[in-house]
Amino acid sequence: MGLIKSEIFTDEQNELALFAKAFGHPARVAILQHLFKINSCVCGDLVHEIGLAQPTISQHLKELKNLGLIKGNIEGTSVCYCIDSKNWSGMKETMFEFLNQDTAKENCC
């Protein structure tokens, strides 16, 4: 597989691809769903809730945090995660604009 030449694409295209990556793994989708369901910060029950090993959960949390969709706060010896509502809203706007490009156009075929 070749290298991704992200510099030849616009910032918006790169951002959309990163958001799509967040939803590209069912574990990340499950983590986001769980965080929305509990509507509070979660510190340690994701391993039990999702059913994956701690290192795997940690890697998915890192991806989501790097994208800015979740944020983490240190509480004692653990990090507690929750949805970053400001960034989530921004992601929704960006995705909405992209996914609704077809609303004003007729089908070509």
MARDRENPA-563147 format. One record per atom (N, C-alpha, C): residue number from 1; atom name; chain; x negated, y negated, z; residue in three letters. Coordinates in Angstrom, 3 decimals. Layout:
@resi:NUM	name:CA	chain:A	px:X	py:Y	pz:Z	resn:ALA
...
! end
This chain:
@resi:1	name:N	chain:A	px:-0.848	py:1.172	pz:0.000	resn:MET
@resi:1	name:CA	chain:A	px:0.000	py:0.000	pz:0.000	resn:MET
@resi:1	name:C	chain:A	px:-0.891	py:-1.232	pz:0.000	resn:MET
@resi:2	name:N	chain:A	px:-0.566	py:-2.219	pz:-0.821	resn:GLY
@resi:2	name:CA	chain:A	px:-1.369	py:-3.422	pz:-0.942	resn:GLY
@resi:2	name:C	chain:A	px:-1.112	py:-4.410	pz:0.178	resn:GLY
@resi:3	name:N	chain:A	px:-1.968	py:-5.396	pz:0.225	resn:LEU
@resi:3	name:CA	chain:A	px:-1.811	py:-6.461	pz:1.207	resn:LEU
@resi:3	name:C	chain:A	px:-0.675	py:-7.386	pz:0.805	resn:LEU
@resi:4	name:N	chain:A	px:-0.005	py:-7.931	pz:1.793	resn:ILE
@resi:4	name:CA	chain:A	px:1.051	py:-8.911	pz:1.529	resn:ILE
@resi:4	name:C	chain:A	px:0.382	py:-10.266	pz:1.384	resn:ILE
@resi:5	name:N	chain:A	px:0.593	py:-10.912	pz:0.274	resn:LYS
@resi:5	name:CA	chain:A	px:0.013	py:-12.236	pz:0.030	resn:LYS
@resi:5	name:C	chain:A	px:1.025	py:-13.294	pz:0.470	resn:LYS
@resi:6	name:N	chain:A	px:1.197	py:-13.408	pz:1.790	resn:SER
@resi:6	name:CA	chain:A	px:2.229	py:-14.292	pz:2.325	resn:SER
@resi:6	name:C	chain:A	px:2.018	py:-15.750	pz:1.934	resn:SER
@resi:7	name:N	chain:A	px:0.780	py:-16.130	pz:1.629	resn:GLU
@resi:7	name:CA	chain:A	px:0.525	py:-17.528	pz:1.287	resn:GLU
@resi:7	name:C	chain:A	px:1.127	py:-17.937	pz:-0.056	resn:GLU
@resi:8	name:N	chain:A	px:1.495	py:-16.978	pz:-0.904	resn:ILE
@resi:8	name:CA	chain:A	px:2.098	py:-17.336	pz:-2.196	resn:ILE
@resi:8	name:C	chain:A	px:3.610	py:-17.525	pz:-2.083	resn:ILE
@resi:9	name:N	chain:A	px:4.160	py:-17.237	pz:-0.907	resn:PHE
@resi:9	name:CA	chain:A	px:5.598	py:-17.390	pz:-0.682	resn:PHE
@resi:9	name:C	chain:A	px:5.861	py:-18.606	pz:0.186	resn:PHE
@resi:10	name:N	chain:A	px:7.079	py:-19.123	pz:0.121	resn:THR
@resi:10	name:CA	chain:A	px:7.423	py:-20.299	pz:0.920	resn:THR
@resi:10	name:C	chain:A	px:7.517	py:-19.923	pz:2.399	resn:THR
@resi:11	name:N	chain:A	px:7.474	py:-20.940	pz:3.235	resn:ASP
@resi:11	name:CA	chain:A	px:7.641	py:-20.705	pz:4.678	resn:ASP
@resi:11	name:C	chain:A	px:8.983	py:-20.044	pz:4.949	resn:ASP
@resi:12	name:N	chain:A	px:10.024	py:-20.482	pz:4.238	resn:GLU
@resi:12	name:CA	chain:A	px:11.354	py:-19.901	pz:4.427	resn:GLU
@resi:12	name:C	chain:A	px:11.374	py:-18.423	pz:4.045	resn:GLU
@resi:13	name:N	chain:A	px:10.735	py:-18.074	pz:2.948	resn:GLN
@resi:13	name:CA	chain:A	px:10.697	py:-16.678	pz:2.519	resn:GLN
@resi:13	name:C	chain:A	px:9.950	py:-15.813	pz:3.529	resn:GLN
@resi:14	name:N	chain:A	px:8.851	py:-16.321	pz:4.044	resn:ASN
@resi:14	name:CA	chain:A	px:8.105	py:-15.589	pz:5.067	resn:ASN
@resi:14	name:C	chain:A	px:8.910	py:-15.441	pz:6.347	resn:ASN
@resi:15	name:N	chain:A	px:9.615	py:-16.508	pz:6.725	resn:GLU
@resi:15	name:CA	chain:A	px:10.441	py:-16.468	pz:7.932	resn:GLU
@resi:15	name:C	chain:A	px:11.577	py:-15.454	pz:7.785	resn:GLU
@resi:16	name:N	chain:A	px:12.239	py:-15.467	pz:6.638	resn:LEU
@resi:16	name:CA	chain:A	px:13.318	py:-14.507	pz:6.386	resn:LEU
@resi:16	name:C	chain:A	px:12.804	py:-13.067	pz:6.460	resn:LEU
@resi:17	name:N	chain:A	px:11.634	py:-12.833	pz:5.903	resn:ALA
@resi:17	name:CA	chain:A	px:11.055	py:-11.487	pz:5.928	resn:ALA
@resi:17	name:C	chain:A	px:10.754	py:-11.039	pz:7.357	resn:ALA
@resi:18	name:N	chain:A	px:10.278	py:-11.960	pz:8.181	resn:LEU
@resi:18	name:CA	chain:A	px:10.006	py:-11.619	pz:9.579	resn:LEU
@resi:18	name:C	chain:A	px:11.293	py:-11.316	pz:10.340	resn:LEU
@resi:19	name:N	chain:A	px:12.335	py:-12.103	pz:10.086	resn:PHE
@resi:19	name:CA	chain:A	px:13.611	py:-11.824	pz:10.735	resn:PHE
@resi:19	name:C	chain:A	px:14.149	py:-10.470	pz:10.295	resn:PHE
@resi:20	name:N	chain:A	px:14.025	py:-10.180	pz:9.007	resn:ALA
@resi:20	name:CA	chain:A	px:14.492	py:-8.886	pz:8.499	resn:ALA
@resi:20	name:C	chain:A	px:13.716	py:-7.750	pz:9.161	resn:ALA
@resi:21	name:N	chain:A	px:12.440	py:-7.966	pz:9.420	resn:LYS
@resi:21	name:CA	chain:A	px:11.622	py:-6.957	pz:10.094	resn:LYS
@resi:21	name:C	chain:A	px:12.166	py:-6.662	pz:11.499	resn:LYS
@resi:22	name:N	chain:A	px:12.665	py:-7.703	pz:12.162	resn:ALA
@resi:22	name:CA	chain:A	px:13.211	py:-7.510	pz:13.511	resn:ALA
@resi:22	name:C	chain:A	px:14.366	py:-6.523	pz:13.495	resn:ALA
@resi:23	name:N	chain:A	px:15.146	py:-6.543	pz:12.425	resn:PHE
@resi:23	name:CA	chain:A	px:16.292	py:-5.645	pz:12.322	resn:PHE
@resi:23	name:C	chain:A	px:15.957	py:-4.379	pz:11.558	resn:PHE
@resi:24	name:N	chain:A	px:14.690	py:-4.222	pz:11.198	resn:GLY
@resi:24	name:CA	chain:A	px:14.258	py:-3.081	pz:10.400	resn:GLY
@resi:24	name:C	chain:A	px:13.986	py:-1.826	pz:11.201	resn:GLY
@resi:25	name:N	chain:A	px:14.140	py:-1.880	pz:12.499	resn:HIS
@resi:25	name:CA	chain:A	px:13.942	py:-0.682	pz:13.328	resn:HIS
@resi:25	name:C	chain:A	px:15.102	py:-0.573	pz:14.311	resn:HIS
@resi:26	name:N	chain:A	px:15.719	py:0.596	pz:14.371	resn:PRO
@resi:26	name:CA	chain:A	px:16.889	py:0.745	pz:15.253	resn:PRO
@resi:26	name:C	chain:A	px:16.587	py:0.501	pz:16.734	resn:PRO
@resi:27	name:N	chain:A	px:15.353	py:0.721	pz:17.163	resn:ALA
@resi:27	name:CA	chain:A	px:15.022	py:0.460	pz:18.573	resn:ALA
@resi:27	name:C	chain:A	px:15.117	py:-1.029	pz:18.874	resn:ALA
@resi:28	name:N	chain:A	px:14.647	py:-1.869	pz:17.950	resn:ARG
@resi:28	name:CA	chain:A	px:14.743	py:-3.312	pz:18.176	resn:ARG
@resi:28	name:C	chain:A	px:16.191	py:-3.774	pz:18.153	resn:ARG
@resi:29	name:N	chain:A	px:16.977	py:-3.193	pz:17.274	resn:VAL
@resi:29	name:CA	chain:A	px:18.413	py:-3.510	pz:17.242	resn:VAL
@resi:29	name:C	chain:A	px:19.052	py:-3.104	pz:18.569	resn:VAL
@resi:30	name:N	chain:A	px:18.712	py:-1.921	pz:19.066	resn:ALA
@resi:30	name:CA	chain:A	px:19.272	py:-1.441	pz:20.333	resn:ALA
@resi:30	name:C	chain:A	px:18.854	py:-2.338	pz:21.500	resn:ALA
@resi:31	name:N	chain:A	px:17.616	py:-2.780	pz:21.499	resn:ILE
@resi:31	name:CA	chain:A	px:17.147	py:-3.675	pz:22.557	resn:ILE
@resi:31	name:C	chain:A	px:17.930	py:-4.981	pz:22.532	resn:ILE
@resi:32	name:N	chain:A	px:18.077	py:-5.562	pz:21.351	resn:LEU
@resi:32	name:CA	chain:A	px:18.835	py:-6.814	pz:21.238	resn:LEU
@resi:32	name:C	chain:A	px:20.284	py:-6.616	pz:21.664	resn:LEU
@resi:33	name:N	chain:A	px:20.900	py:-5.531	pz:21.235	resn:GLN
@resi:33	name:CA	chain:A	px:22.287	py:-5.257	pz:21.628	resn:GLN
@resi:33	name:C	chain:A	px:22.405	py:-5.128	pz:23.141	resn:GLN
@resi:34	name:N	chain:A	px:21.452	py:-4.446	pz:23.752	resn:HIS
@resi:34	name:CA	chain:A	px:21.492	py:-4.268	pz:25.201	resn:HIS
@resi:34	name:C	chain:A	px:21.349	py:-5.610	pz:25.917	resn:HIS
@resi:35	name:N	chain:A	px:20.430	py:-6.455	pz:25.443	resn:LEU
@resi:35	name:CA	chain:A	px:20.240	py:-7.759	pz:26.068	resn:LEU
@resi:35	name:C	chain:A	px:21.495	py:-8.622	pz:25.952	resn:LEU
@resi:36	name:N	chain:A	px:22.172	py:-8.541	pz:24.812	resn:PHE
@resi:36	name:CA	chain:A	px:23.429	py:-9.285	pz:24.670	resn:PHE
@resi:36	name:C	chain:A	px:24.522	py:-8.692	pz:25.573	resn:PHE
@resi:37	name:N	chain:A	px:24.560	py:-7.377	pz:25.663	resn:LYS
@resi:37	name:CA	chain:A	px:25.594	py:-6.702	pz:26.455	resn:LYS
@resi:37	name:C	chain:A	px:25.497	py:-7.056	pz:27.932	resn:LYS
@resi:38	name:N	chain:A	px:24.286	py:-7.058	pz:28.466	resn:ILE
@resi:38	name:CA	chain:A	px:24.148	py:-7.334	pz:29.896	resn:ILE
@resi:38	name:C	chain:A	px:24.174	py:-8.836	pz:30.188	resn:ILE
@resi:39	name:N	chain:A	px:23.902	py:-9.651	pz:29.160	resn:ASN
@resi:39	name:CA	chain:A	px:23.970	py:-11.104	pz:29.268	resn:ASN
@resi:39	name:C	chain:A	px:23.151	py:-11.642	pz:30.444	resn:ASN
@resi:40	name:N	chain:A	px:21.993	py:-11.033	pz:30.667	resn:SER
@resi:40	name:CA	chain:A	px:21.064	py:-11.505	pz:31.693	resn:SER
@resi:40	name:C	chain:A	px:19.687	py:-10.945	pz:31.352	resn:SER
@resi:41	name:N	chain:A	px:18.718	py:-11.268	pz:32.167	resn:CYS
@resi:41	name:CA	chain:A	px:17.372	py:-10.749	pz:31.937	resn:CYS
@resi:41	name:C	chain:A	px:17.283	py:-9.290	pz:32.380	resn:CYS
@resi:42	name:N	chain:A	px:16.480	py:-8.539	pz:31.670	resn:VAL
@resi:42	name:CA	chain:A	px:16.261	py:-7.142	pz:32.006	resn:VAL
@resi:42	name:C	chain:A	px:14.779	py:-6.957	pz:32.293	resn:VAL
@resi:43	name:N	chain:A	px:14.492	py:-6.238	pz:33.368	resn:CYS
@resi:43	name:CA	chain:A	px:13.094	py:-6.069	pz:33.769	resn:CYS
@resi:43	name:C	chain:A	px:12.547	py:-4.669	pz:33.500	resn:CYS
@resi:44	name:N	chain:A	px:13.316	py:-3.642	pz:33.730	resn:GLY
@resi:44	name:CA	chain:A	px:12.704	py:-2.331	pz:33.608	resn:GLY
@resi:44	name:C	chain:A	px:13.591	py:-1.213	pz:33.130	resn:GLY
@resi:45	name:N	chain:A	px:14.869	py:-1.440	pz:32.970	resn:ASP
@resi:45	name:CA	chain:A	px:15.756	py:-0.329	pz:32.642	resn:ASP
@resi:45	name:C	chain:A	px:15.863	py:-0.045	pz:31.150	resn:ASP
@resi:46	name:N	chain:A	px:15.060	py:-0.715	pz:30.317	resn:LEU
@resi:46	name:CA	chain:A	px:15.134	py:-0.474	pz:28.874	resn:LEU
@resi:46	name:C	chain:A	px:14.678	py:0.930	pz:28.506	resn:LEU
@resi:47	name:N	chain:A	px:13.689	py:1.461	pz:29.195	resn:VAL
@resi:47	name:CA	chain:A	px:13.216	py:2.816	pz:28.901	resn:VAL
@resi:47	name:C	chain:A	px:14.358	py:3.803	pz:29.097	resn:VAL
@resi:48	name:N	chain:A	px:15.069	py:3.664	pz:30.195	resn:HIS
@resi:48	name:CA	chain:A	px:16.200	py:4.552	pz:30.475	resn:HIS
@resi:48	name:C	chain:A	px:17.345	py:4.292	pz:29.494	resn:HIS
@resi:49	name:N	chain:A	px:17.611	py:3.035	pz:29.221	resn:GLU
@resi:49	name:CA	chain:A	px:18.736	py:2.657	pz:28.362	resn:GLU
@resi:49	name:C	chain:A	px:18.522	py:3.053	pz:26.904	resn:GLU
@resi:50	name:N	chain:A	px:17.321	py:2.825	pz:26.374	resn:ILE
@resi:50	name:CA	chain:A	px:17.035	py:3.075	pz:24.960	resn:ILE
@resi:50	name:C	chain:A	px:16.598	py:4.520	pz:24.735	resn:ILE
@resi:51	name:N	chain:A	px:15.887	py:5.101	pz:25.695	resn:GLY
@resi:51	name:CA	chain:A	px:15.473	py:6.492	pz:25.569	resn:GLY
@resi:51	name:C	chain:A	px:14.133	py:6.697	pz:24.892	resn:GLY
@resi:52	name:N	chain:A	px:13.313	py:5.662	pz:24.852	resn:LEU
@resi:52	name:CA	chain:A	px:11.983	py:5.772	pz:24.277	resn:LEU
@resi:52	name:C	chain:A	px:10.939	py:5.576	pz:25.369	resn:LEU
@resi:53	name:N	chain:A	px:9.705	py:5.957	pz:25.090	resn:ALA
@resi:53	name:CA	chain:A	px:8.615	py:5.820	pz:26.053	resn:ALA
@resi:53	name:C	chain:A	px:8.306	py:4.347	pz:26.304	resn:ALA
@resi:54	name:N	chain:A	px:7.771	py:4.058	pz:27.485	resn:GLN
@resi:54	name:CA	chain:A	px:7.450	py:2.684	pz:27.867	resn:GLN
@resi:54	name:C	chain:A	px:6.526	py:1.989	pz:26.860	resn:GLN
@resi:55	name:N	chain:A	px:5.452	py:2.638	pz:26.389	resn:PRO
@resi:55	name:CA	chain:A	px:4.593	py:1.951	pz:25.417	resn:PRO
@resi:55	name:C	chain:A	px:5.328	py:1.580	pz:24.124	resn:PRO
@resi:56	name:N	chain:A	px:6.255	py:2.433	pz:23.707	resn:THR
@resi:56	name:CA	chain:A	px:7.037	py:2.162	pz:22.495	resn:THR
@resi:56	name:C	chain:A	px:7.963	py:0.978	pz:22.718	resn:THR
@resi:57	name:N	chain:A	px:8.653	py:0.971	pz:23.849	resn:ILE
@resi:57	name:CA	chain:A	px:9.537	py:-0.154	pz:24.191	resn:ILE
@resi:57	name:C	chain:A	px:8.721	py:-1.435	pz:24.269	resn:ILE
@resi:58	name:N	chain:A	px:7.562	py:-1.380	pz:24.892	resn:SER
@resi:58	name:CA	chain:A	px:6.710	py:-2.561	pz:25.030	resn:SER
@resi:58	name:C	chain:A	px:6.302	py:-3.116	pz:23.669	resn:SER
@resi:59	name:N	chain:A	px:5.984	py:-2.224	pz:22.737	resn:GLN
@resi:59	name:CA	chain:A	px:5.601	py:-2.674	pz:21.402	resn:GLN
@resi:59	name:C	chain:A	px:6.765	py:-3.381	pz:20.702	resn:GLN
@resi:60	name:N	chain:A	px:7.975	py:-2.829	pz:20.828	resn:HIS
@resi:60	name:CA	chain:A	px:9.151	py:-3.460	pz:20.213	resn:HIS
@resi:60	name:C	chain:A	px:9.475	py:-4.796	pz:20.884	resn:HIS
@resi:61	name:N	chain:A	px:9.319	py:-4.861	pz:22.203	resn:LEU
@resi:61	name:CA	chain:A	px:9.528	py:-6.125	pz:22.912	resn:LEU
@resi:61	name:C	chain:A	px:8.517	py:-7.170	pz:22.449	resn:LEU
@resi:62	name:N	chain:A	px:7.285	py:-6.750	pz:22.242	resn:LYS
@resi:62	name:CA	chain:A	px:6.241	py:-7.660	pz:21.763	resn:LYS
@resi:62	name:C	chain:A	px:6.613	py:-8.221	pz:20.392	resn:LYS
@resi:63	name:N	chain:A	px:7.092	py:-7.371	pz:19.498	resn:GLU
@resi:63	name:CA	chain:A	px:7.508	py:-7.821	pz:18.163	resn:GLU
@resi:63	name:C	chain:A	px:8.636	py:-8.853	pz:18.261	resn:GLU
@resi:64	name:N	chain:A	px:9.638	py:-8.546	pz:19.071	resn:LEU
@resi:64	name:CA	chain:A	px:10.781	py:-9.454	pz:19.219	resn:LEU
@resi:64	name:C	chain:A	px:10.366	py:-10.769	pz:19.861	resn:LEU
@resi:65	name:N	chain:A	px:9.440	py:-10.688	pz:20.810	resn:LYS
@resi:65	name:CA	chain:A	px:8.966	py:-11.904	pz:21.470	resn:LYS
@resi:65	name:C	chain:A	px:8.126	py:-12.738	pz:20.509	resn:LYS
@resi:66	name:N	chain:A	px:7.274	py:-12.091	pz:19.722	resn:ASN
@resi:66	name:CA	chain:A	px:6.460	py:-12.822	pz:18.743	resn:ASN
@resi:66	name:C	chain:A	px:7.330	py:-13.545	pz:17.718	resn:ASN
@resi:67	name:N	chain:A	px:8.478	py:-12.968	pz:17.395	resn:LEU
@resi:67	name:CA	chain:A	px:9.418	py:-13.612	pz:16.477	resn:LEU
@resi:67	name:C	chain:A	px:10.214	py:-14.719	pz:17.159	resn:LEU
@resi:68	name:N	chain:A	px:10.153	py:-14.757	pz:18.488	resn:GLY
@resi:68	name:CA	chain:A	px:10.866	py:-15.787	pz:19.231	resn:GLY
@resi:68	name:C	chain:A	px:12.316	py:-15.460	pz:19.511	resn:GLY
@resi:69	name:N	chain:A	px:12.740	py:-14.235	pz:19.195	resn:LEU
@resi:69	name:CA	chain:A	px:14.145	py:-13.882	pz:19.422	resn:LEU
@resi:69	name:C	chain:A	px:14.434	py:-13.577	pz:20.882	resn:LEU
@resi:70	name:N	chain:A	px:13.407	py:-13.169	pz:21.616	resn:ILE
@resi:70	name:CA	chain:A	px:13.551	py:-12.959	pz:23.059	resn:ILE
@resi:70	name:C	chain:A	px:12.444	py:-13.734	pz:23.761	resn:ILE
@resi:71	name:N	chain:A	px:12.638	py:-13.944	pz:25.043	resn:LYS
@resi:71	name:CA	chain:A	px:11.599	py:-14.580	pz:25.852	resn:LYS
@resi:71	name:C	chain:A	px:11.427	py:-13.773	pz:27.114	resn:LYS
@resi:72	name:N	chain:A	px:10.255	py:-13.891	pz:27.708	resn:GLY
@resi:72	name:CA	chain:A	px:9.966	py:-13.123	pz:28.909	resn:GLY
@resi:72	name:C	chain:A	px:9.511	py:-14.012	pz:30.041	resn:GLY
@resi:73	name:N	chain:A	px:9.957	py:-13.663	pz:31.236	resn:ASN
@resi:73	name:CA	chain:A	px:9.559	py:-14.366	pz:32.453	resn:ASN
@resi:73	name:C	chain:A	px:8.916	py:-13.359	pz:33.386	resn:ASN
@resi:74	name:N	chain:A	px:7.824	py:-13.758	pz:34.008	resn:ILE
@resi:74	name:CA	chain:A	px:7.147	py:-12.871	pz:34.954	resn:ILE
@resi:74	name:C	chain:A	px:7.844	py:-12.962	pz:36.295	resn:ILE
@resi:75	name:N	chain:A	px:8.271	py:-11.805	pz:36.790	resn:GLU
@resi:75	name:CA	chain:A	px:8.900	py:-11.711	pz:38.110	resn:GLU
@resi:75	name:C	chain:A	px:8.191	py:-10.616	pz:38.883	resn:GLU
@resi:76	name:N	chain:A	px:7.344	py:-11.017	pz:39.808	resn:GLY
@resi:76	name:CA	chain:A	px:6.567	py:-10.049	pz:40.558	resn:GLY
@resi:76	name:C	chain:A	px:5.544	py:-9.388	pz:39.652	resn:GLY
@resi:77	name:N	chain:A	px:5.617	py:-8.066	pz:39.565	resn:THR
@resi:77	name:CA	chain:A	px:4.655	py:-7.324	pz:38.743	resn:THR
@resi:77	name:C	chain:A	px:5.222	py:-6.952	pz:37.376	resn:THR
@resi:78	name:N	chain:A	px:6.420	py:-7.405	pz:37.067	resn:SER
@resi:78	name:CA	chain:A	px:7.010	py:-7.042	pz:35.777	resn:SER
@resi:78	name:C	chain:A	px:7.426	py:-8.287	pz:34.997	resn:SER
@resi:79	name:N	chain:A	px:7.647	py:-8.073	pz:33.707	resn:VAL
@resi:79	name:CA	chain:A	px:8.131	py:-9.133	pz:32.841	resn:VAL
@resi:79	name:C	chain:A	px:9.598	py:-8.857	pz:32.543	resn:VAL
@resi:80	name:N	chain:A	px:10.433	py:-9.846	pz:32.742	resn:CYS
@resi:80	name:CA	chain:A	px:11.860	py:-9.710	pz:32.488	resn:CYS
@resi:80	name:C	chain:A	px:12.193	py:-10.424	pz:31.190	resn:CYS
@resi:81	name:N	chain:A	px:12.962	py:-9.754	pz:30.340	resn:TYR
@resi:81	name:CA	chain:A	px:13.266	py:-10.279	pz:29.012	resn:TYR
@resi:81	name:C	chain:A	px:14.733	py:-10.646	pz:28.871	resn:TYR
@resi:82	name:N	chain:A	px:14.979	py:-11.673	pz:28.045	resn:CYS
@resi:82	name:CA	chain:A	px:16.334	py:-12.054	pz:27.693	resn:CYS
@resi:82	name:C	chain:A	px:16.309	py:-12.683	pz:26.298	resn:CYS
@resi:83	name:N	chain:A	px:17.475	py:-12.870	pz:25.721	resn:ILE
@resi:83	name:CA	chain:A	px:17.595	py:-13.496	pz:24.403	resn:ILE
@resi:83	name:C	chain:A	px:17.190	py:-14.964	pz:24.510	resn:ILE
@resi:84	name:N	chain:A	px:16.400	py:-15.444	pz:23.561	resn:ASP
@resi:84	name:CA	chain:A	px:16.089	py:-16.870	pz:23.478	resn:ASP
@resi:84	name:C	chain:A	px:17.194	py:-17.494	pz:22.633	resn:ASP
@resi:85	name:N	chain:A	px:18.193	py:-18.057	pz:23.282	resn:SER
@resi:85	name:CA	chain:A	px:19.400	py:-18.496	pz:22.583	resn:SER
@resi:85	name:C	chain:A	px:19.134	py:-19.587	pz:21.546	resn:SER
@resi:86	name:N	chain:A	px:18.188	py:-20.477	pz:21.798	resn:LYS
@resi:86	name:CA	chain:A	px:17.871	py:-21.537	pz:20.834	resn:LYS
@resi:86	name:C	chain:A	px:17.294	py:-20.925	pz:19.555	resn:LYS
@resi:87	name:N	chain:A	px:16.318	py:-20.045	pz:19.700	resn:ASN
@resi:87	name:CA	chain:A	px:15.709	py:-19.408	pz:18.533	resn:ASN
@resi:87	name:C	chain:A	px:16.678	py:-18.455	pz:17.842	resn:ASN
@resi:88	name:N	chain:A	px:17.527	py:-17.796	pz:18.626	resn:TRP
@resi:88	name:CA	chain:A	px:18.530	py:-16.907	pz:18.034	resn:TRP
@resi:88	name:C	chain:A	px:19.474	py:-17.708	pz:17.133	resn:TRP
@resi:89	name:N	chain:A	px:19.906	py:-18.863	pz:17.607	resn:SER
@resi:89	name:CA	chain:A	px:20.783	py:-19.714	pz:16.805	resn:SER
@resi:89	name:C	chain:A	px:20.093	py:-20.173	pz:15.524	resn:SER
@resi:90	name:N	chain:A	px:18.823	py:-20.521	pz:15.626	resn:GLY
@resi:90	name:CA	chain:A	px:18.063	py:-20.918	pz:14.447	resn:GLY
@resi:90	name:C	chain:A	px:17.939	py:-19.785	pz:13.447	resn:GLY
@resi:91	name:N	chain:A	px:17.702	py:-18.574	pz:13.950	resn:MET
@resi:91	name:CA	chain:A	px:17.610	py:-17.407	pz:13.074	resn:MET
@resi:91	name:C	chain:A	px:18.947	py:-17.166	pz:12.379	resn:MET
@resi:92	name:N	chain:A	px:20.043	py:-17.297	pz:13.112	resn:LYS
@resi:92	name:CA	chain:A	px:21.366	py:-17.097	pz:12.516	resn:LYS
@resi:92	name:C	chain:A	px:21.622	py:-18.098	pz:11.395	resn:LYS
@resi:93	name:N	chain:A	px:21.244	py:-19.349	pz:11.616	resn:GLU
@resi:93	name:CA	chain:A	px:21.420	py:-20.377	pz:10.580	resn:GLU
@resi:93	name:C	chain:A	px:20.627	py:-20.028	pz:9.323	resn:GLU
@resi:94	name:N	chain:A	px:19.366	py:-19.673	pz:9.520	resn:THR
@resi:94	name:CA	chain:A	px:18.499	py:-19.329	pz:8.394	resn:THR
@resi:94	name:C	chain:A	px:19.053	py:-18.128	pz:7.636	resn:THR
@resi:95	name:N	chain:A	px:19.452	py:-17.092	pz:8.364	resn:MET
@resi:95	name:CA	chain:A	px:19.989	py:-15.886	pz:7.725	resn:MET
@resi:95	name:C	chain:A	px:21.329	py:-16.172	pz:7.053	resn:MET
@resi:96	name:N	chain:A	px:22.161	py:-17.012	pz:7.679	resn:PHE
@resi:96	name:CA	chain:A	px:23.461	py:-17.355	pz:7.107	resn:PHE
@resi:96	name:C	chain:A	px:23.288	py:-18.032	pz:5.751	resn:PHE
@resi:97	name:N	chain:A	px:22.379	py:-19.007	pz:5.701	resn:GLU
@resi:97	name:CA	chain:A	px:22.125	py:-19.699	pz:4.435	resn:GLU
@resi:97	name:C	chain:A	px:21.645	py:-18.729	pz:3.365	resn:GLU
@resi:98	name:N	chain:A	px:20.750	py:-17.840	pz:3.733	resn:PHE
@resi:98	name:CA	chain:A	px:20.226	py:-16.869	pz:2.771	resn:PHE
@resi:98	name:C	chain:A	px:21.316	py:-15.904	pz:2.301	resn:PHE
@resi:99	name:N	chain:A	px:22.080	py:-15.373	pz:3.239	resn:LEU
@resi:99	name:CA	chain:A	px:23.093	py:-14.365	pz:2.899	resn:LEU
@resi:99	name:C	chain:A	px:24.301	py:-14.951	pz:2.185	resn:LEU
@resi:100	name:N	chain:A	px:24.492	py:-16.244	pz:2.267	resn:ASN
@resi:100	name:CA	chain:A	px:25.648	py:-16.870	pz:1.630	resn:ASN
@resi:100	name:C	chain:A	px:25.299	py:-17.618	pz:0.353	resn:ASN
@resi:101	name:N	chain:A	px:24.213	py:-17.289	pz:-0.276	resn:GLN
@resi:101	name:CA	chain:A	px:23.824	py:-17.902	pz:-1.542	resn:GLN
@resi:101	name:C	chain:A	px:24.804	py:-17.563	pz:-2.654	resn:GLN
@resi:102	name:N	chain:A	px:25.509	py:-16.475	pz:-2.511	resn:ASP
@resi:102	name:CA	chain:A	px:26.403	py:-15.993	pz:-3.572	resn:ASP
@resi:102	name:C	chain:A	px:27.802	py:-16.583	pz:-3.513	resn:ASP
@resi:103	name:N	chain:A	px:28.146	py:-17.351	pz:-2.491	resn:THR
@resi:103	name:CA	chain:A	px:29.534	py:-17.785	pz:-2.319	resn:THR
@resi:103	name:C	chain:A	px:30.015	py:-18.730	pz:-3.406	resn:THR
@resi:104	name:N	chain:A	px:29.127	py:-19.513	pz:-3.999	resn:ALA
@resi:104	name:CA	chain:A	px:29.586	py:-20.481	pz:-4.997	resn:ALA
@resi:104	name:C	chain:A	px:29.304	py:-20.005	pz:-6.432	resn:ALA
@resi:105	name:N	chain:A	px:28.848	py:-18.799	pz:-6.585	resn:LYS
@resi:105	name:CA	chain:A	px:28.464	py:-18.331	pz:-7.914	resn:LYS
@resi:105	name:C	chain:A	px:29.336	py:-17.158	pz:-8.346	resn:LYS
@resi:106	name:N	chain:A	px:29.541	py:-17.078	pz:-9.628	resn:GLU
@resi:106	name:CA	chain:A	px:30.269	py:-15.940	pz:-10.184	resn:GLU
@resi:106	name:C	chain:A	px:29.275	py:-14.825	pz:-10.475	resn:GLU
@resi:107	name:N	chain:A	px:29.773	py:-13.615	pz:-10.525	resn:ASN
@resi:107	name:CA	chain:A	px:28.908	py:-12.483	pz:-10.865	resn:ASN
@resi:107	name:C	chain:A	px:28.436	py:-12.625	pz:-12.305	resn:ASN
@resi:108	name:N	chain:A	px:27.208	py:-12.261	pz:-12.550	resn:CYS
@resi:108	name:CA	chain:A	px:26.645	py:-12.410	pz:-13.889	resn:CYS
@resi:108	name:C	chain:A	px:26.956	py:-11.209	pz:-14.777	resn:CYS
@resi:109	name:N	chain:A	px:27.269	py:-10.107	pz:-14.218	resn:CYS
@resi:109	name:CA	chain:A	px:27.520	py:-8.902	pz:-15.015	resn:CYS
@resi:109	name:C	chain:A	px:28.965	py:-8.440	pz:-14.906	resn:CYS
! end
